[in-house]
Amino acid sequence: MPTLVIEGSQWGDEGKGKITDYYSQGADVVVRSQGGNNAGHTITINGEKFALRSIPSGIFNPKTKNILANGMVINPKQLLEELHTLESRGITDYKLYISNRAHVVLPYHEILDGLYESFKGNHKIGTTKRGIGPCYSDKANRIGIRMGSFIDEDEFLVALDEALKIKNEELRMFGISPLDKMEIFNEYKAYAMEIKKFVCDTSILIEDEIEKGSKILFEGAQGVMLCIEHGTYPYVTSSSPTASAVPLDSGIAPRYIDNVLGICKAYTTRVGEGAFPTEIEGNLASYIRERGHEYGTVTKRPRRIGWIDAVSLNYARRVSGINYLALMLLDVLSGLDEIKICYKYELDGKAIDYVPSTIKELERVKPIYLTMPGWNDDITNIKKFEGLPENAKAYIKKLEELTKTKVALISVGPDRKQTIEIMNIF
Ligand code: IMP
């Protein structure tokens, strides 16, 4: 199958970077189609760790074309920092393309992100404060600045002038001094000049590659439960990390999507605020957090920990088209006497098997668990499904049954080599 979408099936941070990197070995093209530097993908290559934010995980392969497509919001200053860091670590032979229709994150987006959060008080979203929401709002409000205009000095100055008329009023409302147009312009036009060589119509590029029969990976950021449409609104991000959004956000026809691989941890994590039905606390949560290094790549916040939630995974499968799962961090669960899987919720005394639409209801649900026996063996060097402990195999089989999805890959450690491939889907 020549195209594969990789998407988070929980609340992000499932390990998409590792799996994209795993498949990018054989990919001709890797596309990021939504989000921006709110994402943080960690990749370990030969024991060396790399943290990516806006750049696709195919960047380490000199032959792979890496595309930042139209649905993304791109912070040029951060993008260049990311690129320079990679270059200083020897990644100098790469192919990068940026859509001329992607939106640009500017300083007022980050400032407003922080201000909205502080004004929301107890109802804050817990955003990454990277200006993602305000940039997507400007896009919808038709006062955003796209890459194509950004790299043209005259157009950029006019667009910035227009945007600042509104943005500075907004800042004034919050009691913040207005931003100086020329200061932003002079700093950012230098970034624009450096980025210009990467900017093109990426929709044409992707279609050409599809027509040639190239293998294309679409690398999702965040996760289905953070989707602006289907996630736990309003505690979500401002784009749609689903496979359904990929064609729109990368300028291709829906018929070109072959397989959709949902990445999920063998447990669940969440950063930021919002309902989390299977959340656990105390020693057990600390055990999992420390073994799984569950601290945010972008913000370093400790992640909230919970058991795996088959109700929300099944929901993610339905709304986003997942047909395979990659089960990540299975090794983290080694050493536990028992492992739980949430297979239903109890809502006001009734058992339900769907995700309620309101936060109030989702906050009231209580998880109904199946308890399965754990395993003590170190599984970090296991290469085949058959080599896993019987209890681990039983856990995976049960998960497949409850989520109506086949597990195609299992990850038992951070390195590329610590991956058990059950099925070849790309
Ligand atoms: P924003 O995307 O910065 O606006 O943040 C909105 C919500 O999405 C917050 O709860 C963030 O913690 C969460 N979020 C955004 N990006 C990621 C990610 O890559 N992984 C996990 N959570 C994320």
Residues whose N, C-alpha, C, O or C-beta is under 5 A from the ligand:
A	BS01	IMP	W11 G12 D13 N38 A39 G40 I125 G126 T127 T128 K129 R130 I132 G133 Q222 L226 V236 T237 S238 V271 G272 E273
